[in-house]
Amino acid sequence: MGCSRVRQEAKYQAINKVHEERKWSIAWLCSLLKVSRASYYKWLNRDKSAYQKECEELMTLIVEYDERFRHILGYRRMTGYINHLNHKNYSIKFVRHMMKKLNIKAIIRRKKNTYIVSKENEVADNILARDFYATKPNEKWATDVTEFKVINSKEKLYLSAIIDLYDRSIVSYVISGRNDNKLVFDTFKLAMKDNPDAKPIFHSDRGFQYTSKVFRYQLEQAGMIQSMSRVGRCIDNCPTEGLWGIIKSEMYYPYKFHSKEKLIKAIKDYIRFYNHERLQERYGFKAPLQVRKEALKKDVPTQYPIAENKRIAKYYAQLEAMAA
């Protein structure tokens, strides 16, 4: 069944429901929705198999969720969202097949530019060493700054964020028109305000803000261990790079922002959605802050191992070989 048939099905269902509930004229409703009475009655008296009914129900959910979540769900996440929120048990293959029929797919991401390299004597060692698995909240934090541009303008916005590697929640963030030390310092202060006892490994790239003596002093005063990515190894800070990819592919690239105010609002709205509503398969289809709150209440937090991805491991190996 194609997408047009799903929309036609929705019209028929609407006519039937309104007629039964409000007793409005079927002829008038058909005229309003631009469908023929004959086709409506044919649909009303049809005999459907259980499989046809299941396909139509799933397709209706796919169209609804694709619109609701602004075209960000691929077939794997679409399966998870539909099953989790509707208590269903559709297979990934079945959902993928239905999405292909409807020509619905997730938005493709773009690559991120490289970052500024600092002098060797200003950096910390790569303590994290790509071990992105954390056993509890506030054990490992990662941070970075990314850039957004306003359409048809020279204006730019910079987003600084700190994420917790246990639950991948955004611990704190600051949006500014300037990419300076204050941006990073304010982000760190907000994180410490909400987590005053946190003493995680603090990982970043080699941006000038993170190598400044003032910032390094702040980390030492907080009792944190500083860790930094190696030169030209953006994959050493993979979680934050991944976060930027998610935000830009799902919130920024699909839309055109012609004012700084609208862009700021969109970023704030998306971060709220990400923390509170964006379900993640690794965590049993729970949102990051839900995972975080549950863990903070337990003496021994639930463990969420990172599944091995052979395709990504192969990609990393190729990058290493090219850089060697």
C-alpha positions in Angstrom: 0.0 0.0 0.0 1.4 3.4 -1.0 1.4 6.6 1.0 -1.5 8.0 -1.1 -3.6 5.0 -0.2 -2.8 5.4 3.5 -4.1 9.0 3.3 -7.2 7.8 1.4 -7.7 5.3 4.2 -7.5 8.0 6.8 -10.2 10.0 5.0 -12.5 7.1 4.9 -11.9 6.5 8.6 -12.6 10.1 9.4 -15.8 10.1 7.4 -17.0 6.9 9.2 -16.1 8.2 12.6 -17.7 11.7 12.2 -20.9 10.2 10.7 -21.3 7.7 13.6 -20.5 10.3 16.3 -22.3 13.4 14.9 -24.7 11.9 12.3 -23.4 14.3 9.7 -24.3 13.6 6.0 -22.0 11.1 4.3 -22.6 12.8 1.0 -21.4 16.2 2.5 -18.4 14.6 4.2 -17.3 12.9 1.0 -17.6 16.2 -0.9 -15.7 18.0 1.8 -12.8 15.5 1.7 -13.0 15.1 -2.1 -13.7 11.4 -2.2 -16.5 9.7 -4.1 -19.4 8.1 -2.2 -19.0 4.9 -4.2 -15.4 4.5 -3.2 -16.3 5.2 0.4 -19.1 2.6 0.5 -16.8 0.1 -1.3 -14.3 0.7 1.5 -16.9 0.4 4.2 -18.2 -3.0 2.9 -14.8 -4.4 2.2 -13.5 -7.7 3.5 -9.9 -7.6 4.7 -7.5 -10.3 5.8 -5.8 -10.1 9.1 -2.5 -9.3 7.3 -4.0 -6.4 5.4 -5.4 -4.9 8.6 -2.0 -5.3 10.3 -0.2 -3.6 7.3 -2.7 -0.7 7.3 -2.4 -0.2 11.1 1.4 -0.2 10.9 1.5 2.1 7.9 -0.8 4.6 9.7 1.6 4.5 12.7 4.6 5.0 10.5 3.2 8.0 8.7 2.1 9.5 12.1 5.5 9.0 13.7 7.4 10.2 10.7 5.5 13.5 10.9 5.5 13.7 14.7 9.3 13.2 15.0 10.1 15.4 12.0 11.5 12.6 9.7 14.3 11.6 12.0 13.4 8.0 12.5 15.2 5.3 10.5 13.6 1.8 10.3 15.4 0.6 13.5 14.3 3.5 15.6 10.9 3.6 14.0 10.4 0.0 15.1 11.6 0.8 18.6 9.3 3.8 19.0 6.2 2.1 17.6 6.7 -1.1 19.7 7.6 0.8 22.9 4.9 3.4 22.7 2.1 1.2 21.4 3.0 -2.1 23.1 3.5 -3.9 19.8 6.0 -6.4 18.7 6.7 -5.6 15.0 9.9 -6.9 13.5 12.6 -4.6 12.1 12.2 -6.3 8.7 8.5 -5.8 8.6 8.8 -2.1 9.5 11.6 -1.5 7.0 9.4 -3.2 4.3 6.4 -0.9 5.1 8.6 2.2 5.2 10.1 1.3 1.8 6.5 1.0 0.4 5.7 4.5 1.8 9.1 5.9 0.7 9.8 7.1 4.2 13.3 7.3 5.5 15.4 9.2 8.0 17.3 12.3 7.1 20.9 11.8 6.1 23.7 13.4 8.2 26.5 15.6 7.0 30.1 15.5 7.9 31.5 17.9 10.5 34.5 20.1 9.9 37.8 19.5 11.8 38.7 21.6 14.8 41.6 23.9 15.8 44.8 22.1 16.9 46.6 23.4 19.9 50.3 23.4 20.8 51.7 20.2 22.2 52.8 21.7 25.5 49.2 22.9 26.3 47.4 19.6 26.1 46.5 16.8 28.4 47.0 13.1 27.7 44.2 11.0 26.1 43.2 9.4 29.4 39.8 8.4 28.2 41.4 6.4 25.3 38.1 5.9 23.5 36.7 4.0 26.4 33.2 5.5 26.2 31.6 3.0 28.5 30.6 4.4 32.0 29.2 2.3 34.9 27.4 5.2 36.6 26.5 8.9 36.2 29.2 11.5 36.6 32.0 9.0 36.0 33.0 10.3 32.5 32.0 13.6 30.9 32.7 14.7 27.3 32.4 18.2 25.8 32.8 20.2 22.6 31.6 23.3 20.8 29.8 23.4 17.5 28.7 26.1 15.1 25.4 27.1 13.5 24.8 29.7 10.8 21.8 31.9 10.2 20.5 31.7 6.6 21.4 34.7 4.4 23.3 36.4 7.2 26.8 36.6 8.6 25.5 35.8 12.1 26.6 32.6 13.8 25.7 30.8 16.9 27.9 28.5 19.0 26.6 25.7 21.1 28.8 24.4 24.0 27.6 21.2 25.7 28.7 18.6 28.3 27.4 15.1 28.1 27.5 12.2 30.5 28.8 9.1 28.9 26.7 6.8 31.2 23.3 8.0 29.9 24.4 10.3 27.1 22.3 13.1 28.7 23.2 16.7 28.0 24.4 17.7 31.5 24.6 21.4 30.6 24.7 23.7 27.6 25.2 27.3 26.6 24.4 29.1 23.4 26.4 32.2 22.4 27.2 34.4 19.5 30.9 34.2 20.4 33.1 31.2 20.5 35.3 32.2 23.4 36.5 31.1 26.8 33.4 32.5 28.6 31.2 30.1 26.5 33.1 27.0 27.8 33.5 28.4 31.3 29.8 29.1 31.7 28.9 25.6 30.4 31.2 24.1 33.0 29.8 26.3 35.8 26.2 25.2 35.0 27.3 21.5 35.0 28.9 22.0 38.5 25.9 23.9 39.8 23.6 20.9 39.1 26.3 18.2 40.0 28.4 19.8 42.8 29.9 16.5 43.9 30.8 15.2 40.4 34.4 14.3 39.8 34.5 12.7 36.4 37.2 12.2 33.8 36.6 15.3 31.7 37.3 14.8 28.0 37.5 17.3 25.2 39.3 18.1 22.0 42.3 20.4 21.9 40.3 23.6 21.4 41.9 26.8 22.8 39.3 27.1 25.6 40.1 23.7 27.0 43.9 24.2 27.0 43.7 27.6 28.8 45.4 27.7 32.2 42.2 29.1 33.8 40.1 26.2 32.6 42.6 23.6 33.6 42.8 25.3 37.1 39.0 25.0 37.3 39.1 21.3 36.6 41.8 20.8 39.2 39.8 22.7 41.8 36.8 20.5 41.1 39.0 17.3 41.5 38.5 16.2 37.9 41.0 14.5 35.6 41.5 16.2 32.3 41.6 14.1 29.1 42.1 15.3 25.5 41.8 13.8 22.0 44.9 13.3 20.0 45.8 15.6 17.1 43.5 15.0 14.1 41.6 12.2 15.9 38.0 13.4 16.1 36.9 9.9 16.8 38.6 10.2 20.2 35.7 12.4 21.1 33.1 10.3 19.3 30.1 10.8 21.6 30.1 14.6 21.3 30.7 14.4 17.6 27.8 12.0 17.4 25.6 14.4 19.4 26.3 17.2 16.9 25.5 14.9 14.1 22.1 14.1 15.7 21.2 17.7 16.5 22.2 19.0 13.0 20.6 16.2 11.0 17.4 16.1 13.0 16.9 19.8 13.9 19.2 22.1 11.8 19.7 20.8 8.3 16.1 20.0 7.4 15.0 23.6 8.1 16.0 27.1 7.2 16.5 29.6 10.1 16.5 33.2 8.9 16.7 34.7 12.4 19.0 34.1 15.4 16.0 34.1 17.8 14.3 31.3 15.9 17.5 29.2 15.7 18.1 29.6 19.5 14.5 28.5 20.3 14.9 25.5 18.0 18.1 24.4 19.6 16.6 24.8 23.1 13.5 22.9 22.1 15.5 20.1 20.5 17.7 19.7 23.6 14.6 19.4 25.8 13.3 16.8 23.3 16.6 14.9 23.3 17.0 14.7 27.1 13.3 14.0 27.9 11.7 12.3 24.8 14.3 10.9 22.4 14.2 7.2 23.1 17.4 5.2 22.7 17.6 1.5 21.9 20.7 0.9 24.0 18.8 2.0 27.1 15.7 -0.2 26.5 14.0 2.7 24.6 14.2 5.2 27.5 15.2 8.9 27.2 18.6 10.0 28.6 17.2 11.8 31.7 15.0 8.9 32.5 18.0 6.6 32.6 19.9 9.2 34.6 17.2 9.7 37.3 16.8 5.9 37.7 20.6 5.4 38.1 20.9 8.2 40.7 18.4 6.4 42.9 20.3 3.1 42.9 23.3 2.1 44.8 24.3 -0.1 41.9 23.1 1.5 38.6 21.9 -0.6 35.8 24.6 -1.4 33.3 24.2 -0.6 29.6 27.1 -2.2 27.7 28.0 -0.6 24.3 27.4 -3.2 21.6 30.2 -3.8 19.3 29.6 -2.4 15.8 31.9 -4.2 13.4 31.2 -1.7 10.6 32.3 1.3 12.8 35.3 -0.7 14.1 36.4 -1.3 10.5 35.9 2.4 9.7 38.1 3.4 12.7 40.8 0.9 11.6 40.9 2.4 8.1 41.2 5.9 9.6 44.0 4.8 11.8 45.8 3.2 8.8 45.4 6.4 6.8 46.8 8.6 9.6 49.8 6.3 10.4 
